[in-house]
Amino acid sequence: MPELDNIIHQPIRLRIMSALAALRPGDRVDFTYLKELLGTTDGNLGAHLAKLEEAGYILLEKAFVARKPRTFVLPTDKGRSAFQDHVKALHALLEAPAPPKEPGQ
């Protein structure tokens, strides 16, 4: 049975990767959009993004837009692949046959 990815499996990181997996290759979202989508605080989202970045699953791009700093988030190929593998592992768990019942149960 495929293994779950412990980095992605944490609920907020799973939601981040789900949102990013829906993007077309090369597209990105901004930090504020993710924060509002997930209902997290700046610090909480920042910590989870740092963990995903450290694993090589996302890239963070910093830019100035209208003289204001903005952070953009995009998935890497490694991150997309890890997310797909994690989803396959979840499906395998859900589709696994139930253990046989012992007599008398």
KOLDOKE-109447 format. One line per 2 residues: their letters; for each residue x, y, z of N, C-alpha, C, O. Coordinates in steps of 0.02 Angstrom, whole numbers. Example, Ala and Ser with C-alpha at 12.3 -4.5 7.8 and 13.67 -1.06 7.14 Angstrom:
as = 660,-284,390,615,-225,390,660,-165,390,712,-166,423; 642,-112,354,684,-53,357,645,2,394,670,57,402
END
This chain:
mp = 42,-59,0,0,0,0,45,62,0,94,65,37; 28,112,-41,69,173,-43,69,209,25,21,204,63
el = 123,244,38,130,281,102,102,352,96,108,384,44; 72,374,150,51,444,155,113,488,164,161,466,195
dn = 111,548,138,166,595,145,154,635,208,106,674,212; 197,627,258,188,660,323,191,736,318,161,771,359
ii = 226,762,269,229,835,261,162,861,236,136,911,261; 135,828,186,72,850,156,12,831,200,-39,867,199
hq = 16,778,237,-42,750,272,-72,798,324,-131,794,339; -33,843,353,-58,890,402,-115,930,368,-106,952,312
pi = -173,939,401,-232,967,368,-222,1033,331,-245,1039,274; -189,1081,360,-181,1145,325,-135,1137,265,-148,1165,212
rl = -81,1099,272,-36,1088,215,-71,1048,160,-58,1059,101; -114,1002,179,-153,965,129,-198,1013,90,-205,1008,29
ri = -229,1059,125,-273,1109,92,-232,1156,48,-255,1176,-5; -173,1175,71,-129,1218,30,-112,1182,-35,-119,1209,-89
ms = -89,1120,-28,-68,1082,-88,-127,1068,-133,-119,1066,-194; -187,1058,-105,-247,1048,-146,-261,1110,-188,-276,1105,-248
al = -256,1168,-157,-268,1231,-193,-216,1241,-247,-232,1262,-303; -153,1226,-232,-99,1236,-280,-102,1185,-337,-85,1201,-394
aa = -124,1124,-322,-129,1072,-374,-180,1091,-427,-176,1067,-484; -228,1132,-409,-280,1153,-457,-254,1204,-507,-287,1219,-557
lr = -195,1232,-494,-167,1283,-539,-137,1251,-601,-115,1193,-600; -138,1288,-655,-103,1265,-715,-28,1273,-703,-8,1317,-664
pg = 13,1232,-735,86,1240,-727,107,1312,-742,88,1341,-792; 148,1339,-696,173,1407,-704,130,1460,-670,153,1516,-659
dr = 67,1443,-653,24,1490,-619,42,1492,-545,73,1446,-519; 22,1546,-512,37,1555,-441,-21,1592,-408,-62,1623,-442
vd = -22,1588,-342,-73,1625,-303,-36,1669,-253,23,1657,-237; -69,1720,-230,-35,1762,-181,-53,1741,-110,-105,1710,-97
ft = -8,1759,-65,-13,1740,5,-80,1759,35,-111,1719,70; -103,1820,20,-166,1844,49,-225,1802,25,-270,1787,64
yl = -224,1783,-39,-277,1740,-65,-279,1674,-26,-332,1651,-5; -221,1642,-17,-218,1579,20,-241,1588,92,-278,1546,118
ke = -219,1641,123,-238,1654,193,-314,1659,199,-343,1631,245; -345,1695,154,-418,1703,156,-454,1638,138,-503,1620,169
ll = -428,1603,89,-458,1539,68,-458,1488,125,-507,1453,135; -402,1486,162,-394,1436,214,-417,1460,283,-425,1420,329
gt = -427,1525,291,-448,1552,355,-395,1547,408,-409,1533,466; -332,1558,389,-276,1554,436,-250,1624,452,-269,1673,421
td = -206,1626,501,-171,1689,516,-108,1693,473,-87,1643,443; -79,1752,469,-16,1760,432,37,1712,458,70,1677,420
gn = 45,1711,524,98,1670,554,87,1596,543,134,1559,529; 25,1573,550,10,1502,540,23,1482,468,55,1431,455
lg = -3,1521,421,8,1505,350,83,1508,334,108,1465,298; 117,1559,359,189,1565,346,228,1505,370,274,1483,336
ah = 211,1479,428,245,1420,455,234,1359,411,280,1321,398; 173,1350,388,158,1292,345,191,1299,277,215,1250,249
la = 191,1360,250,225,1370,186,300,1358,192,331,1330,146; 329,1378,248,401,1366,259,416,1292,259,467,1270,231
kl = 373,1252,289,383,1179,292,378,1150,221,419,1107,202; 330,1172,182,322,1148,114,381,1171,69,404,1134,26
ee = 404,1232,81,461,1257,42,524,1218,59,563,1201,15; 534,1205,123,592,1167,146,594,1097,113,648,1071,98
ag = 536,1067,103,531,1001,71,539,1005,-5,545,954,-38; 539,1066,-32,546,1074,-104,480,1067,-141,479,1057,-202
yi = 423,1071,-105,358,1062,-135,328,1126,-164,285,1123,-207; 352,1183,-140,327,1247,-165,386,1295,-173,440,1285,-146
ll = 373,1348,-211,419,1405,-216,382,1466,-191,322,1475,-204; 417,1509,-156,390,1573,-135,426,1626,-175,488,1629,-175
ek = 389,1669,-208,417,1724,-247,395,1789,-216,336,1800,-203; 443,1832,-203,428,1897,-174,434,1950,-229,480,1948,-270
af = 387,1996,-230,386,2048,-281,354,2111,-252,320,2108,-200; 365,2166,-285,331,2228,-268,279,2241,-322,294,2242,-381
va = 217,2252,-300,162,2268,-345,134,2334,-320,111,2340,-263; 136,2384,-363,115,2452,-345,152,2474,-281,121,2503,-236
rk = 215,2461,-278,260,2479,-223,244,2444,-157,267,2465,-104; 204,2392,-160,188,2354,-99,217,2283,-106,211,2252,-159
pr = 248,2258,-53,276,2190,-58,220,2138,-59,172,2141,-22; 229,2089,-103,182,2033,-107,221,1969,-112,275,1966,-142
tf = 193,1917,-84,222,1850,-88,176,1806,-129,116,1802,-116; 205,1773,-178,168,1727,-221,191,1656,-207,249,1644,-191
vl = 145,1608,-213,159,1538,-198,143,1497,-260,90,1505,-291; 189,1453,-278,175,1407,-334,203,1338,-318,254,1332,-284
pt = 170,1287,-343,195,1219,-330,254,1203,-376,257,1227,-432; 299,1162,-352,353,1137,-394,330,1071,-425,279,1044,-406
dk = 369,1047,-474,353,982,-503,357,928,-448,316,882,-447; 406,934,-404,413,887,-349,351,890,-304,326,838,-283
gr = 326,949,-291,267,957,-249,204,928,-282,164,896,-249; 197,940,-347,139,912,-383,141,835,-380,90,803,-369
sa = 201,808,-391,209,736,-390,195,707,-321,161,656,-314; 221,740,-269,210,717,-201,136,720,-183,110,675,-150
fq = 102,772,-205,30,778,-192,-8,723,-227,-52,692,-197; 8,709,-290,-26,655,-327,-15,588,-292,-61,548,-286
dh = 47,575,-269,61,513,-234,22,509,-168,-2,456,-150; 16,565,-133,-21,567,-70,-95,551,-83,-126,513,-46
vk = -123,581,-136,-193,568,-153,-203,494,-171,-253,464,-151; -156,465,-207,-160,394,-224,-159,352,-160,-196,303,-154
al = -117,371,-112,-114,334,-48,-180,340,-10,-203,291,20; -211,399,-11,-276,408,21,-329,364,-12,-369,332,22
ha = -329,363,-79,-376,320,-115,-366,247,-98,-414,210,-88; -303,226,-94,-288,156,-77,-315,139,-8,-342,84,3
ll = -308,185,39,-335,173,106,-411,167,105,-440,124,138; -443,211,67,-516,211,65,-543,150,28,-598,127,43
ea = -505,124,-19,-529,68,-60,-506,1,-32,-525,-51,-59; -466,1,19,-441,-62,48,-500,-102,75,-545,-75,106
pa = -498,-168,64,-552,-209,91,-552,-209,167,-499,-206,198; -611,-212,195,-616,-216,268,-590,-283,291,-598,-333,257
pp = -558,-285,350,-534,-349,375,-594,-396,388,-648,-373,405; -582,-460,378,-638,-506,390,-659,-506,463,-618,-499,508
ke = -723,-513,473,-749,-516,542,-736,-585,571,-740,-636,536; -722,-584,634,-713,-648,668,-781,-677,684,-830,-641,692
pg = -785,-743,687,-850,-774,701,-880,-747,766,-845,-736,816; -944,-736,764,-979,-712,824,-983,-637,828,-1009,-610,877
q = -957,-601,779,-961,-527,781,-1014,-502,736,-1024,-441,731
END
